[in-house]
Amino acid sequence: TEFFKADAYLQTQGTLAQPTAATFTGKVIAIDTNTSDILRRGELIGGDASVTVTVSGGTTSAAVSLTNLEATTFTTGSPLVPISYANQTWSALTVTTGAFGSTTSTRKINGSFRKQNNDGDSNTDIVDTVGAVFEITGPTQSGNFTGGFVATQ
C-alpha cells in the first residue's frame, strides 16, 4: 500500500538513536486515499508536524501533532479555499531504541529518531531528526490519508 511506499522514501539517513527531551518541527506530506470520491483520491496534502520528547523516570515518550492539514489544489466554497483535513495527535508514544509507533483500527504511525553526521567527521552527532509515516482511515470523507513527515530540532 501507499503506507509502505512512503516509508521507503521518508527514512532519513543517519544512525537510529534514543533522543533526550526536545522539540522537533517539520512539514507533513500526504495523499488522500479516499476510495469513495474519485475527484479527491490522490490529492496531495500539506501541513505542519511537531514532535515533543519528554523523559520521566527513565521512560522516554513522544507526542506527535500534525496540524494545518490542507489539500494543495482541491478547493471548495465561495470564495474558494483549500479542503482541510482533521488535525492528528498521538501522545505518550513510548520511544525504545530510537523508535516509536502506535496502531489502532483507524490510525497507524511508525517513526524513528536519528543522529546525523553534521560536521563531516567519522562520528555521528546529536539526535537532530525524527521521521515517521502514518495512515489514517477515518469514518468521514476527508478522513482517509496516508503520508509522512521529517522534522528537525
N, CA, C and O atoms as a GROMACS GRO file, in nm:
protein
  612
    1THR      N    1   0.083  -0.119   0.000
    1THR     CA    2   0.000   0.000   0.000
    1THR      C    3   0.088   0.125   0.000
    1THR      O    4   0.210   0.118   0.006
    2GLU      N    5   0.021   0.241  -0.006
    2GLU     CA    6   0.094   0.367  -0.005
    2GLU      C    7   0.175   0.385   0.123
    2GLU      O    8   0.279   0.451   0.121
    3PHE      N    9   0.128   0.326   0.233
    3PHE     CA   10   0.199   0.340   0.362
    3PHE      C   11   0.343   0.291   0.349
    3PHE      O   12   0.435   0.357   0.397
    4PHE      N   13   0.362   0.177   0.286
    4PHE     CA   14   0.496   0.120   0.275
    4PHE      C   15   0.580   0.194   0.171
    4PHE      O   16   0.702   0.201   0.185
    5LYS      N   17   0.517   0.248   0.068
    5LYS     CA   18   0.590   0.329  -0.029
    5LYS      C   19   0.643   0.455   0.039
    5LYS      O   20   0.759   0.492   0.020
    6ALA      N   21   0.558   0.519   0.118
    6ALA     CA   22   0.600   0.640   0.189
    6ALA      C   23   0.713   0.607   0.286
    6ALA      O   24   0.807   0.686   0.301
    7ASP      N   25   0.705   0.492   0.352
    7ASP     CA   26   0.808   0.451   0.447
    7ASP      C   27   0.945   0.445   0.379
    7ASP      O   28   1.044   0.490   0.437
    8ALA      N   29   0.950   0.392   0.261
    8ALA     CA   30   1.077   0.380   0.189
    8ALA      C   31   1.136   0.517   0.157
    8ALA      O   32   1.258   0.534   0.163
    9TYR      N   33   1.053   0.614   0.122
    9TYR     CA   34   1.101   0.746   0.085
    9TYR      C   35   1.138   0.834   0.204
    9TYR      O   36   1.224   0.921   0.193
   10LEU      N   37   1.074   0.811   0.318
   10LEU     CA   38   1.092   0.901   0.431
   10LEU      C   39   1.196   0.856   0.532
   10LEU      O   40   1.221   0.929   0.628
   11GLN      N   41   1.257   0.742   0.514
   11GLN     CA   42   1.361   0.701   0.608
   11GLN      C   43   1.484   0.788   0.585
   11GLN      O   44   1.546   0.784   0.479
   12THR      N   45   1.516   0.866   0.684
   12THR     CA   46   1.628   0.958   0.672
   12THR      C   47   1.759   0.886   0.697
   12THR      O   48   1.762   0.782   0.764
   13GLN      N   49   1.865   0.940   0.644
   13GLN     CA   50   1.997   0.884   0.669
   13GLN      C   51   2.037   0.911   0.812
   13GLN      O   52   1.982   0.999   0.878
   14GLY      N   53   2.133   0.836   0.860
   14GLY     CA   54   2.182   0.857   0.996
   14GLY      C   55   2.168   0.731   1.078
   14GLY      O   56   2.125   0.627   1.028
   15THR      N   57   2.205   0.742   1.204
   15THR     CA   58   2.206   0.629   1.295
   15THR      C   59   2.085   0.638   1.388
   15THR      O   60   2.060   0.743   1.447
   16LEU      N   61   2.011   0.529   1.401
   16LEU     CA   62   1.899   0.524   1.494
   16LEU      C   63   1.950   0.555   1.634
   16LEU      O   64   2.051   0.499   1.676
   17ALA      N   65   1.880   0.644   1.708
   17ALA     CA   66   1.930   0.687   1.838
   17ALA      C   67   1.817   0.728   1.930
   17ALA      O   68   1.712   0.774   1.885
   18GLN      N   69   1.838   0.710   2.061
   18GLN     CA   70   1.741   0.749   2.163
   18GLN      C   71   1.754   0.899   2.188
   18GLN      O   72   1.864   0.947   2.218
   19PRO      N   73   1.645   0.976   2.176
   19PRO     CA   74   1.653   1.121   2.196
   19PRO      C   75   1.648   1.159   2.344
   19PRO      O   76   1.610   1.079   2.430
   20THR      N   77   1.686   1.283   2.370
   20THR     CA   78   1.665   1.344   2.501
   20THR      C   79   1.548   1.442   2.487
   20THR      O   80   1.495   1.458   2.377
   21ALA      N   81   1.508   1.505   2.596
   21ALA     CA   82   1.396   1.600   2.591
   21ALA      C   83   1.423   1.709   2.488
   21ALA      O   84   1.526   1.776   2.493
   22ALA      N   85   1.331   1.726   2.394
   22ALA     CA   86   1.348   1.824   2.286
   22ALA      C   87   1.219   1.838   2.209
   22ALA      O   88   1.126   1.757   2.224
   23THR      N   89   1.213   1.941   2.125
   23THR     CA   90   1.100   1.959   2.034
   23THR      C   91   1.154   1.965   1.891
   23THR      O   92   1.254   2.031   1.864
   24PHE      N   93   1.087   1.894   1.802
   24PHE     CA   94   1.125   1.887   1.662
   24PHE      C   95   1.007   1.940   1.580
   24PHE      O   96   0.892   1.913   1.613
   25THR      N   97   1.036   2.017   1.474
   25THR     CA   98   0.930   2.068   1.388
   25THR      C   99   0.965   2.041   1.242
   25THR      O  100   1.082   2.036   1.205
   26GLY      N  101   0.862   2.025   1.162
   26GLY     CA  102   0.884   1.999   1.020
   26GLY      C  103   0.754   2.006   0.943
   26GLY      O  104   0.655   2.063   0.989
   27LYS      N  105   0.756   1.949   0.825
   27LYS     CA  106   0.641   1.953   0.735
   27LYS      C  107   0.588   1.813   0.705
   27LYS      O  108   0.663   1.715   0.700
   28VAL      N  109   0.456   1.808   0.686
   28VAL     CA  110   0.385   1.685   0.652
   28VAL      C  111   0.360   1.683   0.502
   28VAL      O  112   0.329   1.787   0.443
   29ILE      N  113   0.374   1.568   0.442
   29ILE     CA  114   0.326   1.547   0.305
   29ILE      C  115   0.245   1.418   0.307
   29ILE      O  116   0.288   1.316   0.360
   30ALA      N  117   0.126   1.424   0.248
   30ALA     CA  118   0.037   1.309   0.250
   30ALA      C  119  -0.043   1.305   0.121
   30ALA      O  120  -0.034   1.396   0.038
   31ILE      N  121  -0.119   1.200   0.106
   31ILE     CA  122  -0.205   1.183  -0.011
   31ILE      C  123  -0.342   1.135   0.036
   31ILE      O  124  -0.352   1.050   0.125
   32ASP      N  125  -0.447   1.190  -0.024
   32ASP     CA  126  -0.584   1.150   0.010
   32ASP      C  127  -0.607   1.010  -0.047
   32ASP      O  128  -0.587   0.987  -0.166
   33THR      N  129  -0.648   0.918   0.038
   33THR     CA  130  -0.669   0.779  -0.006
   33THR      C  131  -0.817   0.742  -0.004
   33THR      O  132  -0.852   0.624  -0.001
   34ASN      N  133  -0.904   0.842  -0.007
   34ASN     CA  134  -1.049   0.819  -0.007
   34ASN      C  135  -1.089   0.744  -0.133
   34ASN      O  136  -1.065   0.791  -0.244
   35THR      N  137  -1.150   0.627  -0.117
   35THR     CA  138  -1.188   0.547  -0.233
   35THR      C  139  -1.328   0.579  -0.284
   35THR      O  140  -1.364   0.536  -0.394
   36SER      N  141  -1.407   0.653  -0.206
   36SER     CA  142  -1.544   0.681  -0.249
   36SER      C  143  -1.557   0.813  -0.325
   36SER      O  144  -1.664   0.843  -0.378
   37ASP      N  145  -1.451   0.893  -0.332
   37ASP     CA  146  -1.456   1.022  -0.401
   37ASP      C  147  -1.341   1.029  -0.500
   37ASP      O  148  -1.229   1.065  -0.464
   38ILE      N  149  -1.370   0.996  -0.626
   38ILE     CA  150  -1.264   0.989  -0.727
   38ILE      C  151  -1.198   1.124  -0.752
   38ILE      O  152  -1.082   1.129  -0.792
   39LEU      N  153  -1.270   1.234  -0.729
   39LEU     CA  154  -1.212   1.366  -0.751
   39LEU      C  155  -1.104   1.399  -0.649
   39LEU      O  156  -1.007   1.468  -0.681
   40ARG      N  157  -1.119   1.351  -0.526
   40ARG     CA  158  -1.023   1.382  -0.421
   40ARG      C  159  -0.915   1.276  -0.405
   40ARG      O  160  -0.807   1.306  -0.355
   41ARG      N  161  -0.941   1.156  -0.447
   41ARG     CA  162  -0.842   1.049  -0.432
   41ARG      C  163  -0.714   1.087  -0.505
   41ARG      O  164  -0.716   1.122  -0.623
   42GLY      N  165  -0.603   1.080  -0.434
   42GLY     CA  166  -0.474   1.115  -0.492
   42GLY      C  167  -0.435   1.261  -0.470
   42GLY      O  168  -0.325   1.301  -0.508
   43GLU      N  169  -0.524   1.340  -0.409
   43GLU     CA  170  -0.493   1.480  -0.381
   43GLU      C  171  -0.377   1.491  -0.283
   43GLU      O  172  -0.375   1.421  -0.182
   44LEU      N  173  -0.281   1.577  -0.312
   44LEU     CA  174  -0.170   1.599  -0.220
   44LEU      C  175  -0.215   1.686  -0.104
   44LEU      O  176  -0.294   1.779  -0.121
   45ILE      N  177  -0.164   1.654   0.015
   45ILE     CA  178  -0.198   1.725   0.138
   45ILE      C  179  -0.069   1.774   0.201
   45ILE      O  180   0.030   1.700   0.207
   46GLY      N  181  -0.069   1.896   0.249
   46GLY     CA  182   0.046   1.951   0.319
   46GLY      C  183   0.005   1.997   0.457
   46GLY      O  184  -0.113   2.020   0.483
   47GLY      N  185   0.102   2.010   0.547
   47GLY     CA  186   0.073   2.057   0.681
   47GLY      C  187   0.199   2.068   0.765
   47GLY      O  188   0.310   2.061   0.713
   48ASP      N  189   0.180   2.086   0.895
   48ASP     CA  190   0.290   2.104   0.988
   48ASP      C  191   0.300   1.985   1.083
   48ASP      O  192   0.198   1.926   1.121
   49ALA      N  193   0.422   1.951   1.121
   49ALA     CA  194   0.447   1.842   1.216
   49ALA      C  195   0.526   1.896   1.334
   49ALA      O  196   0.615   1.979   1.319
   50SER      N  197   0.490   1.848   1.452
   50SER     CA  198   0.564   1.881   1.574
   50SER      C  199   0.574   1.755   1.658
   50SER      O  200   0.476   1.683   1.678
   51VAL      N  201   0.694   1.729   1.708
   51VAL     CA  202   0.718   1.614   1.795
   51VAL      C  203   0.787   1.666   1.921
   51VAL      O  204   0.893   1.728   1.915
   52THR      N  205   0.726   1.639   2.035
   52THR     CA  206   0.784   1.679   2.163
   52THR      C  207   0.824   1.554   2.239
   52THR      O  208   0.743   1.464   2.262
   53VAL      N  209   0.952   1.550   2.278
   53VAL     CA  210   1.006   1.435   2.352
   53VAL      C  211   1.018   1.473   2.499
   53VAL      O  212   1.069   1.580   2.533
   54THR      N  213   0.970   1.385   2.586
   54THR     CA  214   0.986   1.404   2.730
   54THR      C  215   1.052   1.279   2.789
   54THR      O  216   1.034   1.168   2.741
   55VAL      N  217   1.128   1.302   2.895
   55VAL     CA  218   1.192   1.192   2.968
   55VAL      C  219   1.149   1.204   3.113
   55VAL      O  220   1.171   1.307   3.177
   56SER      N  221   1.088   1.097   3.165
   56SER     CA  222   1.040   1.098   3.303
   56SER      C  223   1.059   0.960   3.364
   56SER      O  224   1.009   0.860   3.312
   57GLY      N  225   1.132   0.954   3.474
   57GLY     CA  226   1.153   0.828   3.542
   57GLY      C  227   1.221   0.722   3.457
   57GLY      O  228   1.195   0.603   3.473
   58GLY      N  229   1.307   0.765   3.369
   58GLY     CA  230   1.378   0.671   3.283
   58GLY      C  231   1.302   0.630   3.158
   58GLY      O  232   1.354   0.554   3.076
   59THR      N  233   1.178   0.678   3.142
   59THR     CA  234   1.098   0.646   3.024
   59THR      C  235   1.097   0.765   2.929
   59THR      O  236   1.070   0.878   2.970
   60THR      N  237   1.125   0.738   2.803
   60THR     CA  238   1.122   0.842   2.701
   60THR      C  239   0.992   0.829   2.622
   60THR      O  240   0.958   0.721   2.574
   61SER      N  241   0.920   0.941   2.610
   61SER     CA  242   0.792   0.942   2.538
   61SER      C  243   0.793   1.051   2.433
   61SER      O  244   0.862   1.152   2.445
   62ALA      N  245   0.714   1.029   2.328
   62ALA     CA  246   0.699   1.128   2.222
   62ALA      C  247   0.552   1.162   2.205
   62ALA      O  248   0.465   1.075   2.214
   63ALA      N  249   0.525   1.289   2.181
   63ALA     CA  250   0.391   1.337   2.147
   63ALA      C  251   0.400   1.396   2.007
   63ALA      O  252   0.481   1.485   1.981
   64VAL      N  253   0.318   1.346   1.916
   64VAL     CA  254   0.320   1.389   1.776
   64VAL      C  255   0.194   1.468   1.746
   64VAL      O  256   0.084   1.427   1.784
   65SER      N  257   0.210   1.581   1.678
   65SER     CA  258   0.097   1.664   1.640
   65SER      C  259   0.110   1.702   1.493
   65SER      O  260   0.211   1.759   1.451
   66LEU      N  261   0.008   1.670   1.414
   66LEU     CA  262   0.003   1.707   1.272
   66LEU      C  263  -0.111   1.807   1.258
   66LEU      O  264  -0.226   1.774   1.285
   67THR      N  265  -0.079   1.929   1.217
   67THR     CA  266  -0.177   2.037   1.213
   67THR      C  267  -0.178   2.107   1.078
   67THR      O  268  -0.091   2.084   0.994
   68ASN      N  269  -0.276   2.193   1.059
   68ASN     CA  270  -0.289   2.274   0.937
   68ASN      C  271  -0.287   2.187   0.811
   68ASN      O  272  -0.226   2.224   0.711
   69LEU      N  273  -0.352   2.073   0.817
   69LEU     CA  274  -0.355   1.980   0.704
   69LEU      C  275  -0.455   2.027   0.599
   69LEU      O  276  -0.575   2.035   0.626
   70GLU      N  277  -0.404   2.060   0.480
   70GLU     CA  278  -0.488   2.113   0.373
   70GLU      C  279  -0.451   2.053   0.239
   70GLU      O  280  -0.335   2.019   0.214
   71ALA      N  281  -0.552   2.039   0.153
   71ALA     CA  282  -0.528   1.996   0.015
   71ALA      C  283  -0.443   2.101  -0.055
   71ALA      O  284  -0.456   2.220  -0.028
   72THR      N  285  -0.358   2.057  -0.145
   72THR     CA  286  -0.271   2.153  -0.214
   72THR      C  287  -0.338   2.216  -0.336
   72THR      O  288  -0.299   2.326  -0.376
   73THR      N  289  -0.438   2.149  -0.395
   73THR     CA  290  -0.504   2.207  -0.512
   73THR      C  291  -0.656   2.201  -0.505
   73THR      O  292  -0.722   2.288  -0.562
   74PHE      N  293  -0.713   2.104  -0.438
   74PHE     CA  294  -0.858   2.085  -0.435
   74PHE      C  295  -0.921   2.190  -0.343
   74PHE      O  296  -0.882   2.202  -0.227
   75THR      N  297  -1.018   2.264  -0.395
   75THR     CA  298  -1.081   2.372  -0.318
   75THR      C  299  -1.231   2.354  -0.313
   75THR      O  300  -1.289   2.274  -0.387
   76THR      N  301  -1.294   2.428  -0.223
   76THR     CA  302  -1.439   2.425  -0.209
   76THR      C  303  -1.487   2.559  -0.158
   76THR      O  304  -1.407   2.639  -0.109
   77GLY      N  305  -1.618   2.586  -0.171
   77GLY     CA  306  -1.677   2.706  -0.113
   77GLY      C  307  -1.665   2.829  -0.199
   77GLY      O  308  -1.612   2.826  -0.310
   78SER      N  309  -1.716   2.939  -0.144
   78SER     CA  310  -1.708   3.067  -0.210
   78SER      C  311  -1.679   3.173  -0.104
   78SER      O  312  -1.766   3.196  -0.019
   79PRO      N  313  -1.564   3.236  -0.103
   79PRO     CA  314  -1.456   3.217  -0.200
   79PRO      C  315  -1.392   3.078  -0.184
   79PRO      O  316  -1.404   3.014  -0.080
   80LEU      N  317  -1.325   3.036  -0.288
   80LEU     CA  318  -1.262   2.904  -0.287
   80LEU      C  319  -1.150   2.897  -0.184
   80LEU      O  320  -1.063   2.984  -0.180
   81VAL      N  321  -1.154   2.794  -0.101
   81VAL     CA  322  -1.049   2.770  -0.001
   81VAL      C  323  -1.009   2.624  -0.008
   81VAL      O  324  -1.089   2.540  -0.048
   82PRO      N  325  -0.885   2.593   0.031
   82PRO     CA  326  -0.841   2.453   0.027
   82PRO      C  327  -0.924   2.366   0.123
   82PRO      O  328  -0.963   2.412   0.230
   83ILE      N  329  -0.949   2.244   0.083
   83ILE     CA  330  -1.016   2.148   0.172
   83ILE      C  331  -0.921   2.119   0.287
   83ILE      O  332  -0.801   2.097   0.266
   84SER      N  333  -0.973   2.120   0.408
   84SER     CA  334  -0.889   2.090   0.524
   84SER      C  335  -0.918   1.949   0.574
   84SER      O  336  -1.025   1.893   0.551
   85TYR      N  337  -0.819   1.894   0.642
   85TYR     CA  338  -0.827   1.760   0.699
   85TYR      C  339  -0.809   1.772   0.849
   85TYR      O  340  -0.743   1.865   0.897
   86ALA      N  341  -0.867   1.680   0.924
   86ALA     CA  342  -0.863   1.686   1.070
   86ALA      C  343  -0.720   1.676   1.122
   86ALA      O  344  -0.641   1.593   1.076
   87ASN      N  345  -0.687   1.762   1.220
   87ASN     CA  346  -0.558   1.752   1.288
   87ASN      C  347  -0.546   1.613   1.350
   87ASN      O  348  -0.647   1.553   1.388
   88GLN      N  349  -0.424   1.564   1.360
   88GLN     CA  350  -0.399   1.432   1.418
   88GLN      C  351  -0.298   1.446   1.530
   88GLN      O  352  -0.197   1.516   1.516
   89THR      N  353  -0.324   1.380   1.642
   89THR     CA  354  -0.229   1.382   1.754
   89THR      C  355  -0.215   1.242   1.812
   89THR      O  356  -0.311   1.165   1.817
   90TRP      N  357  -0.096   1.213   1.856
   90TRP     CA  358  -0.065   1.092   1.930
   90TRP      C  359   0.013   1.137   2.053
   90TRP      O  360   0.104   1.219   2.041
   91SER      N  361  -0.022   1.086   2.169
   91SER     CA  362   0.050   1.124   2.291
   91SER      C  363   0.103   0.999   2.360
   91SER      O  364   0.055   0.888   2.339
   92ALA      N  365   0.202   1.021   2.445
   92ALA     CA  366   0.260   0.914   2.527
   92ALA      C  367   0.305   0.793   2.444
   92ALA      O  368   0.284   0.679   2.484
   93LEU      N  369   0.367   0.820   2.329
   93LEU     CA  370   0.424   0.712   2.249
   93LEU      C  371   0.560   0.675   2.310
   93LEU      O  372   0.650   0.758   2.313
   94THR      N  373   0.574   0.554   2.356
   94THR     CA  374   0.699   0.511   2.417
   94THR      C  375   0.808   0.502   2.310
   94THR      O  376   0.788   0.442   2.205
   95VAL      N  377   0.923   0.562   2.339
   95VAL     CA  378   1.037   0.559   2.247
   95VAL      C  379   1.136   0.455   2.300
   95VAL      O  380   1.186   0.468   2.411
   96THR      N  381   1.162   0.353   2.220
   96THR     CA  382   1.253   0.246   2.259
   96THR      C  383   1.360   0.232   2.151
   96THR      O  384   1.328   0.210   2.035
   97THR      N  385   1.485   0.245   2.189
   97THR     CA  386   1.599   0.239   2.097
   97THR      C  387   1.578   0.332   1.979
   97THR      O  388   1.616   0.300   1.866
   98GLY      N  389   1.519   0.448   2.003
   98GLY     CA  390   1.502   0.549   1.900
   98GLY      C  391   1.377   0.534   1.814
   98GLY      O  392   1.355   0.616   1.725
   99ALA      N  393   1.295   0.432   1.838
   99ALA     CA  394   1.177   0.409   1.754
   99ALA      C  395   1.049   0.421   1.835
   99ALA      O  396   1.049   0.397   1.956
  100PHE      N  397   0.940   0.458   1.768
  100PHE     CA  398   0.809   0.466   1.832
  100PHE      C  399   0.702   0.427   1.732
  100PHE      O  400   0.725   0.428   1.611
  101GLY      N  401   0.585   0.392   1.783
  101GLY     CA  402   0.475   0.356   1.695
  101GLY      C  403   0.347   0.332   1.771
  101GLY      O  404   0.346   0.315   1.893
  102SER      N  405   0.238   0.330   1.695
  102SER     CA  406   0.106   0.301   1.750
  102SER      C  407   0.017   0.255   1.636
  102SER      O  408   0.022   0.310   1.526
  103THR      N  409  -0.066   0.154   1.664
  103THR     CA  410  -0.159   0.104   1.563
  103THR      C  411  -0.294   0.080   1.628
  103THR      O  412  -0.305   0.010   1.728
  104THR      N  413  -0.397   0.140   1.569
  104THR     CA  414  -0.536   0.113   1.608
  104THR      C  415  -0.610   0.075   1.480
  104THR      O  416  -0.549   0.067   1.373
  105SER      N  417  -0.740   0.052   1.490
  105SER     CA  418  -0.817   0.012   1.371
  105SER      C  419  -0.830   0.125   1.269
  105SER      O  420  -0.858   0.098   1.152
  106THR      N  421  -0.810   0.250   1.310
  106THR     CA  422  -0.827   0.362   1.217
  106THR      C  423  -0.703   0.450   1.201
  106THR      O  424  -0.701   0.539   1.116
  107ARG      N  425  -0.598   0.426   1.282
  107ARG     CA  426  -0.479   0.512   1.273
  107ARG      C  427  -0.354   0.430   1.300
  107ARG      O  428  -0.350   0.343   1.386
  108LYS      N  429  -0.250   0.463   1.222
  108LYS     CA  430  -0.121   0.395   1.238
  108LYS      C  431  -0.010   0.497   1.222
  108LYS      O  432  -0.016   0.583   1.134
  109ILE      N  433   0.093   0.488   1.309
  109ILE     CA  434   0.211   0.573   1.295
  109ILE      C  435   0.333   0.491   1.335
  109ILE      O  436   0.329   0.416   1.433
  110ASN      N  437   0.441   0.506   1.260
  110ASN     CA  438   0.570   0.444   1.293
  110ASN      C  439   0.678   0.546   1.262
  110ASN      O  440   0.681   0.604   1.153
  111GLY      N  441   0.769   0.566   1.358
  111GLY     CA  442   0.873   0.666   1.337
  111GLY      C  443   1.002   0.633   1.408
  111GLY      O  444   1.009   0.538   1.486
  112SER      N  445   1.103   0.713   1.379
  112SER     CA  446   1.234   0.693   1.442
  112SER      C  447   1.310   0.823   1.452
  112SER      O  448   1.293   0.915   1.371
  113PHE      N  449   1.396   0.828   1.553
  113PHE     CA  450   1.487   0.940   1.574
  113PHE      C  451   1.623   0.900   1.521
  113PHE      O  452   1.663   0.784   1.532
  114ARG      N  453   1.696   0.996   1.462
  114ARG     CA  454   1.826   0.965   1.401
  114ARG      C  455   1.930   1.070   1.437
  114ARG      O  456   1.900   1.188   1.455
  115LYS      N  457   2.054   1.023   1.446
  115LYS     CA  458   2.169   1.113   1.458
  115LYS      C  459   2.226   1.132   1.318
  115LYS      O  460   2.234   1.037   1.240
  116GLN      N  461   2.265   1.253   1.289
  116GLN     CA  462   2.327   1.284   1.160
  116GLN      C  463   2.473   1.319   1.183
  116GLN      O  464   2.510   1.364   1.292
  117ASN      N  465   2.555   1.298   1.085
  117ASN     CA  466   2.695   1.338   1.091
  117ASN      C  467   2.706   1.477   1.031
  117ASN      O  468   2.739   1.493   0.913
  118ASN      N  469   2.676   1.579   1.113
  118ASN     CA  470   2.666   1.716   1.063
  118ASN      C  471   2.798   1.784   1.033
  118ASN      O  472   2.802   1.876   0.951
  119ASP      N  473   2.906   1.743   1.097
  119ASP     CA  474   3.031   1.815   1.078
  119ASP      C  475   3.132   1.739   0.992
  119ASP      O  476   3.248   1.779   0.982
  120GLY      N  477   3.088   1.629   0.930
  120GLY     CA  478   3.172   1.561   0.834
  120GLY      C  479   3.280   1.471   0.891
  120GLY      O  480   3.356   1.411   0.815
  121ASP      N  481   3.289   1.459   1.024
  121ASP     CA  482   3.390   1.369   1.079
  121ASP      C  483   3.333   1.226   1.084
  121ASP      O  484   3.222   1.202   1.036
  122SER      N  485   3.407   1.134   1.140
  122SER     CA  486   3.364   0.994   1.140
  122SER      C  487   3.266   0.963   1.253
  122SER      O  488   3.220   0.849   1.264
  123ASN      N  489   3.234   1.061   1.338
  123ASN     CA  490   3.143   1.039   1.450
  123ASN      C  491   3.007   1.101   1.420
  123ASN      O  492   2.998   1.209   1.362
  124THR      N  493   2.900   1.031   1.462
  124THR     CA  494   2.768   1.092   1.450
  124THR      C  495   2.748   1.188   1.565
  124THR      O  496   2.808   1.173   1.672
  125ASP      N  497   2.665   1.285   1.545
  125ASP     CA  498   2.645   1.391   1.641
  125ASP      C  499   2.511   1.375   1.715
  125ASP      O  500   2.465   1.263   1.734
  126ILE      N  501   2.450   1.485   1.756
  126ILE     CA  502   2.328   1.482   1.835
  126ILE      C  503   2.210   1.427   1.755
  126ILE      O  504   2.210   1.428   1.632
  127VAL      N  505   2.109   1.379   1.828
  127VAL     CA  506   1.984   1.338   1.764
  127VAL      C  507   1.916   1.465   1.715
  127VAL      O  508   1.870   1.546   1.795
  128ASP      N  509   1.909   1.482   1.584
  128ASP     CA  510   1.856   1.607   1.530
  128ASP      C  511   1.743   1.589   1.430
  128ASP      O  512   1.694   1.687   1.373
  129THR      N  513   1.701   1.464   1.407
  129THR     CA  514   1.599   1.439   1.307
  129THR      C  515   1.503   1.331   1.355
  129THR      O  516   1.544   1.232   1.416
  130VAL      N  517   1.375   1.351   1.328
  130VAL     CA  518   1.275   1.247   1.351
  130VAL      C  519   1.191   1.237   1.224
  130VAL      O  520   1.154   1.339   1.165
  131GLY      N  521   1.163   1.116   1.184
  131GLY     CA  522   1.078   1.093   1.068
  131GLY      C  523   0.974   0.989   1.102
  131GLY      O  524   0.999   0.901   1.184
  132ALA      N  525   0.858   0.998   1.039
  132ALA     CA  526   0.753   0.900   1.064
  132ALA      C  527   0.663   0.890   0.942
  132ALA      O  528   0.653   0.982   0.861
  133VAL      N  529   0.597   0.776   0.931
  133VAL     CA  530   0.492   0.756   0.832
  133VAL      C  531   0.364   0.726   0.908
  133VAL      O  532   0.368   0.670   1.018
  134PHE      N  533   0.251   0.762   0.850
  134PHE     CA  534   0.123   0.743   0.917
  134PHE      C  535   0.016   0.708   0.815
  134PHE      O  536   0.030   0.735   0.696
  135GLU      N  537  -0.090   0.647   0.865
  135GLU     CA  538  -0.205   0.611   0.782
  135GLU      C  539  -0.331   0.635   0.864
  135GLU      O  540  -0.344   0.584   0.975
  136ILE      N  541  -0.423   0.714   0.809
  136ILE     CA  542  -0.548   0.748   0.876
  136ILE      C  543  -0.662   0.694   0.790
  136ILE      O  544  -0.671   0.725   0.672
  137THR      N  545  -0.748   0.613   0.849
  137THR     CA  546  -0.864   0.560   0.777
  137THR      C  547  -0.989   0.593   0.858
  137THR      O  548  -1.052   0.507   0.918
  138GLY      N  549  -1.021   0.722   0.858
  138GLY     CA  550  -1.131   0.772   0.940
  138GLY      C  551  -1.267   0.748   0.878
  138GLY      O  552  -1.276   0.708   0.762
  139PRO      N  553  -1.372   0.772   0.955
  139PRO     CA  554  -1.507   0.747   0.908
  139PRO      C  555  -1.563   0.856   0.817
  139PRO      O  556  -1.664   0.834   0.750
  140THR      N  557  -1.499   0.973   0.813
  140THR     CA  558  -1.553   1.082   0.732
  140THR      C  559  -1.487   1.086   0.595
  140THR      O  560  -1.382   1.025   0.573
  141GLN      N  561  -1.550   1.157   0.505
  141GLN     CA  562  -1.500   1.166   0.368
  141GLN      C  563  -1.359   1.224   0.363
  141GLN      O  564  -1.277   1.181   0.282
  142SER      N  565  -1.330   1.322   0.450
  142SER     CA  566  -1.197   1.382   0.448
  142SER      C  567  -1.108   1.320   0.557
  142SER      O  568  -1.017   1.386   0.608
  143GLY      N  569  -1.133   1.194   0.591
  143GLY     CA  570  -1.058   1.131   0.697
  143GLY      C  571  -0.970   1.018   0.653
  143GLY      O  572  -0.924   0.941   0.738
  144ASN      N  573  -0.944   1.003   0.524
  144ASN     CA  574  -0.860   0.895   0.476
  144ASN      C  575  -0.738   0.951   0.404
  144ASN      O  576  -0.748   1.005   0.294
  145PHE      N  577  -0.621   0.938   0.468
  145PHE     CA  578  -0.500   0.985   0.404
  145PHE      C  579  -0.379   0.913   0.461
  145PHE      O  580  -0.381   0.862   0.574
  146THR      N  581  -0.274   0.910   0.382
  146THR     CA  582  -0.151   0.840   0.416
  146THR      C  583  -0.035   0.933   0.384
  146THR      O  584  -0.037   1.003   0.283
  147GLY      N  585   0.066   0.934   0.470
  147GLY     CA  586   0.180   1.020   0.442
  147GLY      C  587   0.290   1.007   0.543
  147GLY      O  588   0.304   0.904   0.608
  148GLY      N  589   0.368   1.112   0.554
  148GLY     CA  590   0.479   1.109   0.646
  148GLY      C  591   0.531   1.249   0.671
  148GLY      O  592   0.482   1.347   0.615
  149PHE      N  593   0.631   1.256   0.757
  149PHE     CA  594   0.695   1.384   0.786
  149PHE      C  595   0.839   1.359   0.829
  149PHE      O  596   0.875   1.251   0.876
  150VAL      N  597   0.918   1.462   0.812
  150VAL     CA  598   1.054   1.467   0.866
  150VAL      C  599   1.063   1.600   0.941
  150VAL      O  600   1.026   1.705   0.888
  151ALA      N  601   1.111   1.594   1.066
  151ALA     CA  602   1.120   1.715   1.149
  151ALA      C  603   1.259   1.723   1.210
  151ALA      O  604   1.323   1.622   1.235
  152THR      N  605   1.304   1.845   1.233
  152THR     CA  606   1.436   1.867   1.291
  152THR      C  607   1.427   1.956   1.413
  152THR      O  608   1.326   2.024   1.434
  153GLN      N  609   1.534   1.956   1.495
  153GLN     CA  610   1.539   2.042   1.614
  153GLN      C  611   1.569   2.183   1.573
  153GLN      O  612   1.577   2.271   1.658
   0.00000   0.00000   0.00000
